[in-house]
Amino acid sequence: MISNEHCSSLSASYRSANRSSIPNSQNGLNQIITLSPMGLPTPKSIPSTPCSRYTRRKHTSVLSHEIRNVFSRKPRLSIEATMAMMGYRIRMSKFLNARLALVSDIMCFLGITGLVLMIAENELTFNRVNNGDTQASWSIKLIISATTTMLLGLICYYHYLDLKLYTVRNALEEIRVGITKSRICWFISEIVICAVHPMPRSSPHLNSELLSSYISLNSTHTRSLSYTAVDVGLGLPMFLRLYLLGRSVMFHSHLFRDASLRSINCLNQVSINFFFLLKTYLEQWPVRCLMTFCIIAFFIGSWCLRACSYKSTGEHFSLPDAMWLFIITFTTIGYGDVYPTSYCGRGIASLTGLIGLLVSALLITVLTQKLHLTREEKYVHTFVLNTELAKERQNHAANVVKFSIKIWFYKRQNKMKYLPCLHAQRHLFQSISNLKQIKKTQRYLTDHCVDLHEVMTVQRNTNAQNDETIQQMTEMKCDMKQIEAKLNNITNRMDNLQMTLNMLLNR
């Protein structure tokens, strides 16, 4: 058996070895690995006793704890380094926002340029029976393809800058941390939307004899419902590029550029995006926003109906006919004199009708809001009506008194069944009924004039009065306690005085 003195000395030697093996914060993990075998005895040298096994487990736990601390230890930055890092983040965020705005403007310009060129190329094609490429249309398609390629490259660069801005704002060390499923889906959607465009397919040099024979054979050909030109089918999705215009408007908005507003929105967990700006502008300028949207939808929808609808001769609709078709579809009238003649045109007409219903609902809401009286106007209107009702009430009250006196006079002369007395009774009852109706109308006006603001004002005043009453009651309780204390003091003094008088009388 090992004595207690031997166990205690062995434990002390292990503790001294443990202190020598634990590194400081400047040495790191390397010193743990190099010093631990030198400062600690091997398991073979430790006697197989309960005391030695306990000391070994204790030393192992301390060593593992120190290793975890070394791995999880982070250097503490000073105040100057923290402020410098914050300044760097602010400058980098400002620079990235400016670069994103510039890239967004270039993307918007390229997208709208490609859209305008697509419309011009299709208008050149509409004037011909066949869909072959001429020199002009082939050149325009080539320019559209070049702008689309640049646009796709700028989209990739824009999302890279956006991801970098996200990492700077959230103080992330790795840019791949900000890659989420929503960002990937949005990036793929933008690439798909902006990649669709009419591409140059055939050579513009065609044999004139083949072209003339094609025209002579197909000049009277009637288009089927499922027919849609390839350039039209590839050109209509290009209108989805208009979202780039909304993004450019967002970057140039004062709500987005103001740093103080962005800070307030971040504190309130509100993101300033295009939908937030859209709701803000609809709240601030509802008529202007609806008019702008209707004008843009009118021209886009009219051109789309022209591109997808054909006459009996195989020619496209004229622009005035397409505008008339858009108007009667947008307003859900539908006279039937002009109608789409292809599945593509029918789809656009259905979408136009749905947009028309939505705009009609928004227009009714805006008109209701504009026709609604303000608080001041409501007060003035209610005051005028109350004044008129008070005058009518006085007149009817005077009529009640007048006809009551007449009836009393006829009653004294025993002329209750005469016609003047019956007329007086009828006027009396009518005046009483009018008085009741006027009182009811006055009560309704009073209730109708009270809105949420008045209720909140009354509640605020009531709360203030309650607080004041509670404070007064608290002060009264304090005063009552002081009065009770003074009364008790007076009672004690009177008792002492009585005792003193009794003592004097007893002497």
C-alpha positions in Angstrom: 0.0 0.0 0.0 1.1 3.5 -0.8 0.9 6.0 2.0 -1.0 9.2 1.9 2.3 11.2 2.0 3.4 9.5 -1.1 0.1 10.3 -2.9 0.2 13.9 -1.9 3.8 14.3 -3.1 3.0 12.6 -6.4 0.0 14.9 -6.9 2.1 18.0 -6.2 4.8 16.8 -8.7 2.0 16.3 -11.3 0.5 19.7 -10.6 3.9 21.4 -11.0 4.4 19.5 -14.3 1.0 20.7 -15.4 1.8 24.3 -14.7 4.9 24.1 -16.7 3.1 22.4 -19.6 0.3 25.0 -19.9 1.4 27.7 -22.4 0.5 31.3 -22.2 -1.6 33.1 -24.8 1.4 34.1 -26.9 2.9 30.6 -27.4 -0.1 28.8 -29.0 -0.8 25.2 -29.7 2.8 24.4 -30.7 4.1 24.8 -27.1 1.3 22.5 -25.9 2.4 19.8 -28.2 6.1 20.3 -27.5 6.1 20.9 -23.8 3.4 18.4 -22.8 5.5 15.2 -23.4 8.5 16.8 -21.7 6.7 18.1 -18.7 4.4 15.2 -18.1 5.4 11.7 -17.2 4.3 8.9 -19.5 1.5 6.6 -18.4 3.9 3.8 -17.8 5.8 5.7 -15.2 2.6 6.4 -13.2 1.9 3.7 -10.6 -1.3 1.9 -11.0 -3.0 3.3 -7.9 -6.4 5.0 -7.4 -4.5 8.3 -6.6 -2.5 8.1 -9.8 -5.5 7.3 -11.9 -7.4 10.3 -10.5 -4.4 12.6 -11.1 -4.0 11.3 -14.7 -7.7 12.0 -15.5 -7.5 15.4 -14.0 -4.4 16.3 -15.9 -6.0 15.0 -19.2 -9.1 17.1 -18.7 -7.0 20.2 -18.0 -4.9 19.6 -21.1 -8.0 19.1 -23.3 -9.5 22.3 -21.9 -6.4 24.3 -22.8 -6.3 22.9 -26.3 -9.9 24.0 -26.8 -9.1 27.4 -25.5 -6.2 27.8 -27.9 -8.4 26.8 -30.9 -11.3 29.0 -29.9 -9.2 32.0 -28.8 -9.7 35.2 -30.9 -7.5 38.2 -30.7 -9.1 41.2 -29.1 -8.9 44.3 -31.3 -8.2 47.6 -29.7 -10.6 50.6 -30.0 -8.5 52.2 -32.7 -8.5 49.0 -34.8 -12.2 48.6 -34.3 -12.9 52.2 -35.5 -10.6 51.7 -38.4 -12.4 48.5 -39.4 -15.8 50.3 -39.2 -14.5 53.2 -41.3 -13.3 50.7 -43.9 -16.6 49.0 -44.0 -18.5 52.3 -44.4 -16.2 53.4 -47.2 -16.4 50.0 -48.9 -20.2 50.0 -48.6 -20.4 53.5 -50.2 -18.1 52.5 -53.0 -20.0 49.3 -53.7 -23.3 51.1 -53.7 -22.0 53.6 -56.2 -20.6 50.8 -58.4 -23.9 48.9 -58.2 -25.8 52.1 -59.3 -23.5 52.5 -62.3 -23.7 48.9 -63.3 -27.5 49.0 -63.0 -27.7 52.1 -65.2 -25.6 50.4 -67.9 -27.7 47.3 -67.7 -30.9 49.3 -68.0 -29.5 51.1 -71.0 -28.5 47.9 -72.7 -31.8 46.1 -71.9 -34.0 49.0 -73.3 -31.7 49.4 -76.3 -32.1 45.7 -77.1 -35.9 46.0 -76.6 -36.1 49.0 -79.0 -34.0 47.2 -81.6 -36.2 44.2 -81.3 -39.3 46.2 -82.0 -37.7 47.9 -85.0 -36.5 44.6 -86.4 -40.0 43.1 -86.1 -41.6 46.2 -87.7 -39.3 45.6 -90.7 -40.4 42.0 -90.8 -44.1 42.9 -90.5 -43.9 44.7 -93.9 -42.9 41.5 -95.6 -44.8 38.3 -96.2 -42.0 35.9 -95.5 -39.9 35.8 -92.3 -36.5 35.7 -93.9 -33.7 38.0 -92.7 -32.7 41.0 -94.8 -29.5 42.8 -94.5 -31.0 45.4 -92.1 -32.8 42.9 -89.9 -29.8 40.6 -89.8 -27.6 43.5 -88.7 -30.1 44.5 -86.0 -30.3 41.0 -84.7 -26.5 40.9 -84.5 -26.5 44.1 -82.5 -29.2 42.7 -80.2 -27.1 39.5 -79.6 -24.0 41.7 -78.8 -26.0 43.8 -76.3 -27.4 40.7 -74.8 -24.0 39.2 -74.3 -22.7 42.4 -72.6 -25.9 42.4 -70.5 -25.4 38.9 -69.3 -21.8 39.7 -68.3 -23.0 42.7 -66.4 -25.6 40.7 -64.6 -22.9 38.3 -63.3 -20.7 41.3 -62.2 -23.7 43.0 -60.6 -24.5 39.9 -58.5 -20.8 39.6 -57.5 -20.8 43.2 -56.3 -24.1 42.6 -54.5 -22.7 39.5 -52.7 -19.6 41.5 -51.8 -21.7 44.3 -50.4 -23.6 41.7 -48.3 -20.4 40.3 -46.9 -19.1 43.8 -46.0 -22.3 44.9 -44.3 -22.5 41.7 -42.2 -18.7 41.6 -41.5 -18.3 38.2 -43.1 -14.8 36.9 -43.8 -15.8 34.6 -46.7 -17.9 35.6 -49.6 -19.3 32.2 -50.1 -21.2 32.4 -46.9 -23.7 34.9 -48.5 -24.6 32.5 -51.3 -28.1 31.3 -50.6 -30.8 29.5 -52.5 -32.8 32.6 -53.1 -29.8 34.4 -54.5 -29.0 31.5 -56.8 -32.7 31.3 -58.0 -32.8 35.1 -58.6 -29.5 35.0 -60.5 -30.7 32.1 -62.8 -34.0 33.9 -63.4 -32.3 37.0 -64.5 -30.0 35.1 -66.8 -32.9 33.2 -68.4 -35.0 36.4 -68.8 -32.2 38.5 -70.3 -30.8 35.7 -72.5 -33.9 35.3 -74.6 -33.7 37.4 -77.8 -34.2 37.0 -81.6 -31.0 35.7 -83.0 -29.7 35.9 -86.6 -30.6 32.6 -88.2 -30.3 32.7 -92.0 -28.0 34.5 -94.3 -29.4 37.8 -95.6 -28.4 37.0 -99.2 -31.3 35.2 -100.8 -32.1 34.4 -104.4 -34.5 37.0 -105.7 -36.3 34.4 -107.9 -36.9 32.1 -104.9 -38.1 35.1 -102.8 -40.5 36.2 -105.6 -41.9 32.7 -106.0 -42.3 32.3 -102.2 -44.3 35.6 -102.1 -46.5 34.6 -105.0 -47.3 31.2 -103.4 -48.0 32.6 -99.9 -49.5 36.0 -100.6 -53.0 34.6 -99.9 -52.1 32.2 -97.2 -54.3 32.3 -94.0 -52.5 32.0 -90.7 -53.6 29.2 -88.3 -54.3 29.8 -84.6 -51.1 28.1 -83.4 -48.9 30.1 -85.8 -46.5 32.6 -84.2 -43.4 34.0 -85.9 -40.1 32.9 -84.3 -38.8 36.4 -83.9 -42.0 37.5 -82.3 -42.0 34.5 -79.9 -38.4 35.3 -78.9 -39.0 39.0 -78.8 -42.1 39.2 -76.5 -40.2 37.9 -73.4 -37.7 40.7 -73.9 -40.3 43.0 -72.3 -39.5 41.4 -69.0 -36.2 43.3 -69.1 -38.2 46.3 -67.9 -37.5 45.2 -64.4 -34.0 46.7 -65.0 -35.7 50.1 -65.2 -37.3 49.6 -61.8 -33.9 48.6 -60.3 -32.3 51.8 -61.8 -35.1 53.9 -60.3 -34.5 52.3 -56.9 -30.8 53.1 -56.9 -31.5 56.8 -57.8 -34.3 57.2 -55.3 -33.7 59.6 -52.4 -35.0 56.9 -50.0 -32.3 54.6 -51.0 -29.4 57.0 -51.3 -30.0 58.7 -47.9 -27.8 57.1 -45.3 -29.9 58.2 -42.3 -33.0 56.7 -43.8 -31.2 53.4 -44.5 -30.0 53.3 -40.9 -33.5 53.9 -39.6 -34.8 51.1 -41.8 -32.1 48.7 -40.7 -32.9 49.4 -37.1 -36.6 48.8 -37.8 -35.8 45.7 -39.9 -37.3 47.2 -43.1 -35.5 46.5 -46.4 -35.5 49.3 -49.0 -36.2 47.5 -52.2 -38.3 48.1 -55.3 -41.5 46.9 -53.8 -41.0 49.2 -50.8 -40.5 52.2 -53.2 -43.5 51.1 -55.2 -45.8 51.2 -52.2 -44.3 54.5 -51.1 -44.8 56.1 -54.5 -48.4 54.7 -54.7 -49.1 56.2 -51.3 -47.5 59.6 -52.2 -48.6 60.0 -55.9 -51.3 57.4 -56.6 -52.8 59.1 -59.7 -49.4 59.8 -61.3 -48.2 56.2 -60.7 -51.4 54.7 -62.1 -51.4 56.9 -65.2 -47.7 56.0 -65.9 -48.5 52.3 -65.5 -51.5 52.5 -67.8 -49.7 54.4 -70.5 -46.8 51.9 -70.5 -49.2 48.9 -70.5 -51.2 50.5 -73.3 -48.2 50.8 -75.7 -46.7 47.5 -74.8 -50.0 45.6 -75.0 -51.0 47.2 -78.3 -47.7 46.3 -79.9 -47.9 42.7 -78.6 -51.5 42.3 -80.0 -50.3 43.7 -83.3 -47.4 41.2 -83.4 -49.6 38.2 -82.5 -52.7 38.9 -84.5 -53.3 38.6 -88.2 -55.9 39.6 -90.7 -57.6 37.2 -93.1 -55.0 38.1 -95.8 -52.2 37.0 -93.5 -51.0 40.5 -92.7 -50.5 41.8 -89.1 -53.0 44.1 -87.5 -52.4 47.7 -87.9 -51.4 49.7 -84.9 -54.7 51.6 -84.6 -56.6 48.3 -84.7 -54.3 46.8 -82.1 -54.8 49.9 -79.8 -58.6 49.6 -80.2 -58.4 45.9 -79.3 -56.3 46.7 -76.3 -58.8 49.3 -75.1 -61.9 47.2 -75.4 -60.1 44.3 -73.7 -58.5 46.4 -71.0 -61.9 47.9 -70.1 -63.6 44.5 -70.3 -66.1 45.7 -72.9 -65.2 43.6 -75.9 -67.4 44.7 -78.8 -66.3 41.8 -81.0 -65.5 43.8 -84.1 -61.8 43.1 -83.6 -60.5 40.0 -81.9 -57.2 38.1 -81.7 -56.6 35.4 -84.3 -53.9 33.3 -82.6 -53.3 31.5 -79.4 -50.5 34.0 -78.6 -52.9 36.9 -79.2 -55.6 35.3 -77.0 -53.1 34.8 -74.2 -52.0 38.5 -74.4 -55.7 39.6 -74.5 -56.5 37.5 -71.4 -53.5 39.0 -69.5 -54.7 42.4 -70.6 -58.1 41.8 -69.2 -56.7 40.7 -65.9 -54.4 43.8 -65.7 -57.5 45.9 -66.5 -59.4 44.5 -63.6 -56.5 45.1 -61.3 -56.1 48.7 -62.4 -59.8 49.3 -62.1 -59.8 48.1 -58.5 -56.8 50.3 -57.8 -58.5 53.3 -59.5 -61.6 52.8 -57.4 -59.5 52.7 -54.3 -57.7 55.9 -55.3 -60.9 57.7 -56.1 -62.4 56.7 -52.8 -59.3 58.0 -51.0 -59.4 61.3 -52.9 -63.1 61.8 -52.3 -62.8 61.1 -48.6 -63.1 64.2 -46.5 -60.3 65.2 -44.2 -60.7 65.8 -40.5 -60.9 69.6 -41.0 -63.4 69.3 -43.9 -65.5 66.8 -41.9 -65.6 69.2 -39.0 -66.7 72.1 -41.2 -69.3 70.0 -42.9 -70.6 68.6 -39.6 -70.8 72.2 -38.2 -72.8 73.5 -41.1 -75.2 70.6 -40.9 -75.6 71.0 -37.2 -76.3 74.7 -37.7 -79.0 74.0 -40.3 -80.5 71.2 -38.1 -80.6 73.5 -35.1 -82.5 76.2 -37.1 -85.0 73.6 -38.3 -85.4 72.3 -34.8 -86.2 75.8 -33.5 -88.8 76.3 -36.3 -90.5 72.9 -35.6 -90.4 73.7 -31.8 -92.1 77.0 -32.5 -94.7 75.2 -34.7 -95.4 72.8 -31.9 -96.1 75.7 -29.5 -98.1 77.5 -32.1 -100.4 74.6 -33.1 -100.8 73.6 -29.4 -102.1 77.0 -28.6 -104.5 76.8 -31.6 -105.8 73.4 -30.6 -106.3 74.7 -27.0 -108.2 77.8 -28.4 -110.4 75.6 -30.6 -111.0 73.3 -27.7 -112.2 76.2 -25.5 -114.7 77.2 -28.2 -115.9 73.6 -28.6 -114.7 73.5 -32.2 -112.7 70.3 -32.1 -114.4 68.8 -35.0 -114.0 71.7 -37.3 -111.6 71.6 -40.2 -109.1 74.3 -39.0 -108.8 72.3 -35.7 -108.1 69.1 -37.6 -105.4 70.9 -39.7 -103.8 72.2 -36.6 -103.7 68.7 -35.1 -102.1 67.3 -38.2 -99.4 70.0 -38.3 -98.8 69.5 -34.6 -98.1 65.8 -35.0 -96.0 66.4 -38.1 -93.9 69.0 -36.2 -93.4 66.5 -33.3 -92.3 63.8 -35.7 -89.9 66.2 -37.4 -88.4 67.1 -34.1 -87.7 63.5 -33.3 -86.1 63.0 -36.7 -83.9 66.0 -36.3 -82.7 64.8 -32.9 -81.8 61.4 -34.4 -79.9 63.1 -37.2 -78.0 65.2 -34.8 -76.9 62.2 -32.8 -75.9 60.4 -36.0 -73.7 63.4 -37.1 -72.1 63.6 -33.7 -71.2 59.8 -33.8 -70.1 60.0 -37.5 -67.8 63.0 -36.8 -65.9 61.0 -34.1 -63.1 59.0 -35.7 -60.1 57.1 -34.5 -58.1 60.3 -33.8 -60.8 61.6 -31.5 -61.0 58.3 -29.7 -57.2 58.3 -29.2 -57.3 61.9 -28.0 -60.0 61.0 -25.5 -58.1 58.0 -24.3 -54.9 60.0 -24.0 -56.7 62.7 -21.9 -58.4 60.0 -19.8 -55.0 58.4 -19.1 -53.5 61.7 -18.2 -56.4 62.4 -15.8 -56.1 59.0 -14.3 -52.4 59.5 -13.7 -53.1 62.9 -12.1 -55.8 61.4 -9.9 -53.5 58.5 -8.8 -50.8 61.1 -8.0 -53.2 63.2 -6.0 -54.4 60.1 -4.1 -50.8 59.1 -3.3 -50.2 62.6 -2.0 -53.4 62.5 0.1 -52.3 59.2 1.6 -49.0 60.7 2.5 -50.7 63.7 4.0 -53.1 61.5 6.0 -50.2 59.5 7.3 -48.5 62.7 8.4 -51.8 63.9 10.0 -52.1 60.6 11.8 -48.6 60.8 13.1 -49.2 64.4 14.3 -52.5 63.3 16.0 -50.7 60.4 17.7 -48.0 62.9 18.9 -50.7 65.3 20.2 -52.5 62.3 21.9 -49.2 61.3 23.6 -48.6 64.8 24.8 -52.1 65.1 26.1 -51.7 61.9 28.0 -48.4 63.1 29.4 -50.0 66.4 30.4 -52.9 64.6 32.1 -50.5 62.4 34.0 -48.6 65.5 35.1 -51.8 67.2 36.3 -52.8 64.2 38.2 -49.5 64.0 39.9 -49.7 67.7 40.8 -53.2 67.3 42.1 -52.3 64.3 44.2 -49.5 66.3 45.9 
